[in-house]
Structure formats: C-alpha cells, structure tokens
Amino acid sequence: MTVHPFTHYSKKTLLVFLLVYLFCVCFYVILFLHDPHIDFVPLYIVGNLWRTGGPAWYYDYQILNQHTGYILITPKYIDDYAVSIGFQSKYSTTPYLYFPTFIPVFSLFSLLPYNMSANLMMALSILVIMLTLKKIINETSSASGRRCAVALANEHGHILHPSSFILHPFRYALAILLILFSNPARMAIGWGQFTPYLFALTFMSLYLEERSQMRRSFSEGAGKSIAAGLLLAVATWCKFFPGLLVLYWLFRRDFRSVAAFLAGCALIFSAGLLMFDREVIHAYFELLKVMGRGVLFCAPNQSIEAFFMRFQHPIQRMMEIVTYLVSPGLKITALIIKTLIIFSWFFLIMRLKSREESAGSPSHNTLLAGYYLMAVMVMLLPISWTHYYLFLMPLTFYMLDLFRDKRLNIPVLMKVVFVIAVIFTFLPPGVLRYVADFMNATIGRKVSVNVVKFLFSSHLVGGLVMLLLAQLTLRYHINQSWG
C-alpha cells in the first residue's frame, strides 16, 4: 500500500487560512478600535520604562479598600505615565504580573506607538491561536488515523492521509471561527492578554515531548525532550500553573524533559537576577503574595472559589474587580473538589497506563492524559480568568474526534451532553444577558438571579462536565485494540 498525503488540499487550506486570518484581524481591530486593551498596557509600560532607562516602577501598586474587600491598582504616577504614552481609559491601569526576565522581551512592543503596538499584539495573538489550533487538529486527526488506518483504505488499496478528512479547509475555517469568537479567545485577544502565547508554549511543550517518544534516533529524541522542557520553563515563569505538566512527564518517566525544565527554570531565574536588582525580584514576589490573599468573584473569574462566592454576594458586585478574603469553610470545600479533580487525572492516567502495558506497546490514547491535565490545571487556580479556558481546546478536539468515531458506539445522550459542555465552555459573550432577561420574564427574579449566578460560571461548569465525559469515554475506547 502507498500513502497519499493529499497535497492538493494544501494550497486550498493555506488560502482559507489567510482569508480567515485577515478577516479576524480586521474584525477585532474594528471591534476594539476604541478599547484601551487593559491587560496589554502594563506590558507596554514596563517594556518602555526598561528600554528608555526610566524609573523601575515595574511592580509598584496600591490597595484601595472597597466593601469588605480591596482592589489592587497602580499608583497615579503610573496612570499618568500610561496616558503620556497613548493609553486612554477611565479605568486605572493594572499591575505587571510577569517575572522581570521577560521585561526586555516586552520592550520590543514599545518600539511602536501604543495603539499600533496594541493592534499588532491582537494580530499576533490571532495568528498564534490559529497556528496552535492547526497543530491540535493535526495531532487529534493523526491519532485517529493511526487508530483506524485500515478502515480508511480506499478501493484502490491506497491509505488516505487521516488529516485530509479533519483538515478539510472549510471545516478548518469553521473550527477557527468558532474558537476565535468564543468568550475565552475574545477576552484574550481583545484585552491584549499574553494567554494565547502561554497556551501555545504549553501545548508545544506537550507536543514535542510526545514526539520525543516516537524518536527515530537518540539524538532526535533528546533534542525534542530538551526543547519541550525549555518551552515549559518559559510558560511556567510567565504563569506558574503550566508547570503541573511535569507530573505527566514524571509518569511517563521522561526525565530528560524534566531535567531540561528544571534547567530552564534556573536559567530564567538567574537571568532575572543578572539583569535586575534584587529589590525588583523581591517586589515581584511581594506583589504575588498580595494577589494571593483573596479571590475575585467577578464574572471573568471562572474558579471553583468564585463559583461559590457568587451565591454569597449581590449579583451587582459580579462586575466589580474586587478581591475578597475566602472563608475557611469555602477553602475546605474548594480543596476537597480540587483534590477530587486531581485524583480523577491520576485515575485516568493509571487506566491508560494499564492499557498500554497490557497491549505491550505505546498507546496513542496517552495524549488524552496530557490534554486532560491541561484542562485540570486551569480549574485548580483560585483566580482562573476566562481566557485561561483556551487550555481546554486540545481536550475538546480530542474528544470531538472520539465522539465522531462510529465504531466506538458512544451513546447519543453523551454526545448531546458533550455539545452542551462545549457551548458552556466557549460560551459567546452577550448570551447571559438574554438568559437573564428570559428568566426575569418567565420564572421570576429570585430564581433567575440564582440561575444567572450559576451561568456566570459557565466555563467552569462546561469544563467539569467535559472532564466527566472524558472519564466515561474510557470504557468505550480504552479497551479497543488499535494496532
């Protein structure tokens, strides 16, 4: 048998990719034409201060008490500096929350005027999401193709390339549009967040580590393992939670990737010490300590703690960026739920490992464990912003591929629940307002307020349901012999 890579799809896919990209860039530039890009301005400010030799205001902040909580904002002199560089907003700027080593990287944005740089950030974020999505679809479709290569043989005895089915250009365009206009992607792109790059770094580290296990030579495998570890180190020093992926590598006994990760973390920390005073490093950790004192239960926070806190406060406060202390009882409740989520991942990976050992060969289903952990790490955070739910994209597409496999005989009810979970996880903005209006008109204010509070955690609820479905699908696909 010969393999046909279906290269005639390549030009069409590239054309569709470029058209969708240009459309999305134009759409977002127009949509956020007068938006201040509130999360991009601190990156621009610290980069510009460092590049121009300005004051080391990188981690300056002040606390504004409000209600029974507090708001963490930047001092007035930083707000005035933001206005001087082109930031126009009625809101105060937000503190810079990344490690000092990355300040020189962000200084590159300050080479352009603020508004132009903010639009460039949006364009790059869209491109990063689209390229990562393409890699995710390639991976899930390749895993599917390896499972059913014989079933895809056509009447001439040729094996069709599996990605030619999943990567049909118009299906690919539809998938990109659904992701780009989802709530997590919209907030990440429109607010000028670094999350798209963080997500890409984390996924690529998982991808390279997976590829290192399929190495043709020792040097090839070692190179990919080292690259995976270094990429994850960068992601971890941006936001610490991607470092949980090391647990997956430890279970796979990939100590080269773990060693590269630890070396990368040490290198980034050392670079920070060499480039900046120790007072700057100390100020960074002090700011994180202040951030960790409480939890925001505003709508963009999709954490377990925020879910319960919303039922303890008036619904009007859900749009306020106020940090509140968490009660001991709620801390215990959240800890129990998070422990169960962690154990669910251990259960999943042990089942997959058992299947791999019984088969006597590596299982392609081990990808599920990595994607599952990417979703879990987001739900363990006390402050889990909506845009972090981009991390559920790999699990979503992997499970979509499983549910499309007719040979697995997955019940229709599970497929319907999966669709609902996807809608909840990537719920478009504005839907909650229509739900609230409908509830107020039909059910009554008391009931509708509680329902809307529940819906304000739609991403968390959808993600938890998706984890449950991933566990339930084990009985349908883990005992299959894919050859």
N, C-alpha and C positions, 0 to 999 in steps of 0.2 A: 504493500500500500504506500501511496505517496501523500504527502501533506500539502494542501493548498492554503497558503496564508491569506488568500482573498485580498491581494494588494490593490485590486480595483476599487475597494472601499476606501483606501487611504486618502486619495485626493478629495473625495466627496466628504469624508469625515473632517478633514482639515478645513475645507471650505465652510462647512457648517459650524465648526469650532470658531473660526474667525468671525463669521457673521453674528453668532450668538454673543461672542465676547464684545464686539463693537456695540451691539445693541444694549447689552447690560451696562457697559461703561457709560454710554450716552444716557441711559435711563437713570442710573444712580447719580451722575453729575447733575442732571436736571432736578431729580428728586431732592437732593441735598444741596442745592445751589446756595441756599441761604442758611444752611445748617452749620453750626460752629465746629462740628467734629470734636466733641467734648473730650474724647479719650485720646485724640491724636495730639492735641496741643501740649500736654506735658512732655511728650517725646520730642516735639519740636523745640520746646523751651530749653530743656536740659542740653539737647544737642547744640543749639545755638549758643548757649552760655559757655559750653566747653570749647566750641570752635573759636569763639571770639575772645576767649580768656576772661569772661565775665565772672561775677561772684558765684561761689559754689552753693547756690540755693537749691541744689538738686532734691533734697529731702525735707525742705522746710514745710511746716504745716502748722495749723492751729485748730483748736477744738471749739466748736460752737454748740453749746448746750441747747437742746430743744425737746419739749415734752419731758419724758423721763429718759431720753436718750441723748445722743450727741451726733454732730455732723463733723466730719473730717474735711477741712478745706485748706486751701493755700492762703498764705498771708496776702494783704492788699498789695504789697510791693511786687509780688509775683503776678497778681492780676493786672497791675498797671503795666508790667513788662509784657504780658501777653497782648494787651491792647496795642502796645507800641510795635509789635511785630505783625499785626493784622488780625488778631483774634477779636471777633465782635460777638459778644453774647451777654445776656442779662444775668447769666449764671457765673459763679466763681469757677476758676479752673480746678482741676483735680490733681492730687499729688502724683508724682512719678513713683512707680512701684517696682521697677526693674533693677537688677543688680548693676552697680556702677560700670562694670566691664562693657556693657552694651551702649553706654552713652556715646562713645566715638562712632558707633555704627549709626545711631540716630542722628548724629551731627550731619550726615550726608543729606538728610532731608532739608536741613537749614540752608543749604546752598541755593535753594529756590525760595521765592516769596511764599508766605504761609498758605494762601489759598491755592496756589498752583501745586504746592507740595502736598496739601491735603487731598486734592483731586488725584495726584499721582499715587498716593497711598491707596486710595479707593481702587484705582485701575489695577495696581499690582495685587491687591487683595483678591479682586475678582479673578485675575489670572491664576493666582496660587490655588484658589478653591477649585477652579475648573481643571487645572492640571492634576491636582490631588484626586479629584473625583474620577478623572480618566484612569488614573493608576488604580484606584479602588475597583472600578468596573472591570478593568483588565484582570486584576487579581481574582475577583469573585467568579468571573466568567471562565478564567483559566482553571480554577479549582473545579468548576462544574464540568468543564470539558474533559479534565483528567478522569472525572468520575464516570463519564458516560461516552468515552471516545468511540467505543464500538457501536453504540446506538446512533451515533452521528454519521456513520459510514453511508455514503450515498450509493446509488445503483451502479455507479461505475467503479466502485471499490476505493474511492478516494475518501479520506477522512477530512471533513470540513473543519476549518480552524474554529474553535469554540468562540473566540471573540468576535467572529463575523456575525454571530447572532445577537449577542448582547450589545456590541458596539455598532449596530446599525445607526448611521449618522442621525436620523431623526429621533430614534429612541434616546440616543445620547443627548441630543439637544433638549428633549423634553425633560430628561433627568436633571440636566444642568439648570434649566429654568425653574424647576420645582425646588431645587436646593437654593439657588441664588435668591429667590423671592420668598423663602421661608423666613420665619422670625429670627432664628439664630444667625443666619447669613446676613440678613438685612441689618441687624444691630451691629454685627462685627464689621461690616463694610461701611455702613453709614456713620457710625460713631468713630471710625478711624482706629479700631482696635487692632492689636497685634495678634489676636487669636488665630486668624487664618494661617499665619506663618508658624505659630506654635503647633497648630493641628497638623500642618504639613510636615514639620520636623518630627513630630511623634510618630505619625504614620510611616514616614520614610524610614525611621529607625527600626520599626517593626518589620517593614517590608525587606530591608537589607538583611536583617538578622534571619528572617525566614529564608531568604535566598542563599545565605551563607551555609545553611544546612543542606542545600542542593548543589554544593560546590563540585566542580569537576577536578579541582586540584586544591592542595592545602593552601597555597598562596592566595588563590582566588577567594576561598572561604574566609581566610584570615583578614583579607582586605575589607570584605563586606562586614565582617563582625566588628572590626575596628571603627569603620565608618558609622555603623549603627550605634555603637556606644558613644561616639563623639557627638553625633546628632542629638541623641537623647540627653547628653550632658548639657548641651546648649538649651534645649527645651526646658530642662529641669531648673536651670538657673534663671530662666525667664519667669516661670511659674512652677512651683515645686512639685505639683501633683503628677506631671508626666513621669517622674522618677519611679512611680509604682510599677511601671512596665518592667523594671528589673526583676520583679517577682516572677514574671513569666519566663524570663531568661534563666533564672535560677532553677526553675522546674525543668527547663529543657537542658540544664547543665551546660549552657553556653557561657563558660567562664571567661572566654576571650572578650565577648561583648560586655560582660560585667566589668572586667578589668579596664577596658577602654573607656567605659562610662565613668568609673571612679577616677581614672587618669584625666579625663576631660573635665570633670568637676573640679579637681585640684588645679588644673591649668587655668581655668576661668577665674577661680578664686584668687590664684596667685597673680594673674594679670590685673585684677582689680586692685590688689594691694600695691602693685608696682606703679600703676597709673594714677592712683588717688590716695589721699591722706587717709589714715586710719579713722579720723573723725567722720569722714564720708561713709566709710564702711559701717561704722557704729551707728550713724544716723539712719542708714538703710534698715538695719535690723530693729532699731527702736521704732521706726515707722511701722514695720510689720507687726511688732508687738502691740502697738496701739490698735492697729487694724483688727487684730485677733481677739480683742477684748469682748466684742459683741457681735451681733448678727443683724443685718438689714433684712426686713421682711417686705421690702418694696417689690413690685411686680417683676422687675428683671432678675431678682434673686430666686433661683429655682432649686434651692437646697431643701433638705428634709426639715431643718430647723425653721426656715422661713415658712414652710407649709403649715406647721402647727401654730406659729406665732401669728399668722394672719387671722386665725379664729379668735385670738385674744385681744385684737385691737380693731378700732373702727375701720371700715373699708376705705374711708377718705385718706388714711395715712399710708395706703399702699403705693401712692405715687410720690412719697417723700423719701429722700435718700438719707434716712436717719438710722443710726446704729443703736440697738438696744441690747442690754445685757440679757443673757439666756438664763432662765430659771433652772435650778438643779434638777427638778423633775423632768423638764424638757431635754436637758443634756443627757440624762439617763435613757430616756425614750429614744432619742436620736442615736445614741451609742448602740443600743440594742438593735435597732433597724440596720444601722451600718454594719454591725457585726454579722448579721444575717446575710447581708448583701455580699460581704467578703467571703463568708463560708459558701455562698452559692457559687462563687467563682472557683473556690477550691474543689467543690463537688463536681463542677463541670470539667475542670482540667484533669481530675483524677479519673473520671469516666472516659475521657478522651485518651488519656494515657493507657488505661486498661485495654481499650480497644486497639490501640497501636501495638501494645505488647502481644496481645492475642493474635493479631494479624501477622506479626513478625516483620513488619515493615512500617516506615513512617506513614502517618495518616495525614491527608490533606485537610482533614477536619480540624487539625490543631490550630489552623487560622482562626477558627471560631473563638478559641480561648483568648487569643490576643485581642481580637475585636471586642470581645465581651469585657475584658479588663479595661479597655479604653473607655467604654461606657461607664463602668463601675467607678473609675477614678473621679469622674465628674460628679457623681452623686454622693461621694463621700465628703465633699467640700462643704463647710458651713456657709460660705458665700460662693455660690455656683451661678455665675451670670448666664443669662440666656444664650449668649454667643458661644459658651463652652459646649453647648449641645451639638455643635458641629462634630464633636468627637464621637457621636453616635452614628455618623454616616457609614463607616465601614461595617458595623454590625447590621445596620438597616439593609444595605445592599447584599450582604452575605445571606441574610435570612430571606430576602426577596428572591434570591437565586434558589434557595431551598424550597420555598413555597411554590416556585414555578415548576419544580421537578415533579411531573405527574407520577413517576414511579414510586414516590415516597408515600403516596396515599394519605397526605395530611388532610384532616377533616376540614370541611368548608368553614365551620364555625371558627376554627383557629385562624384561617385566612382572613375572615371578616374582622376578627379582633386585631389581627396584625395591621390591617389597613387603618383601623381606628387609632391604634397606637402610633402609627406613623403620622397621622393627621395631628394628633395631640403633641407629638414630639417636635414637629416642624410647623406648628400652627401659625398661619399668616397673621400679621398684625391687623387689628380692627375687628376681628371676629368676636372677641369677648364683649365688645360694646353692643353688638347686635344680640348676642346671647343675653346680656343683662337687660336690654330693652324688652326682649321677648319674655323673660322671666317676670319682670315687673308688671307686664301687661296681662299675663296669664296665670301665674302661680301666686304671686303676692310678694311683697317686699322682703319679709322675714326669711322666707325660703330662698328667694332669688339671691339675696345677699350672700348667704352661705354657699349656694351653688357657684356664684361668681368667684368667691374666695377660693373654692376648690379649683375652678377653671384657671385661676391665676397661676396655679402650679401645673398647668397642662403639660409642660415639657417634662417635668419630673414624673408625673403620673404616666405619661406615654413611655418614658424610658424604663420605668419599673415594670410596666406591662411587657415591654419588649424583652427584658431580661427573663421574665417568667416564661414567655413563649420560647425563648432560646433553650431554656431548660426542658420544656415539654417536647420540643422537636428532637431531643436526644433519642427518644425511644423509636423515632421514625427513621433517623439517618445514621445513628452511631453503630447499629448492628448490620448495616449494609456492607458488603464487600465490594470495594470499588476497583480493586485490582491494581 
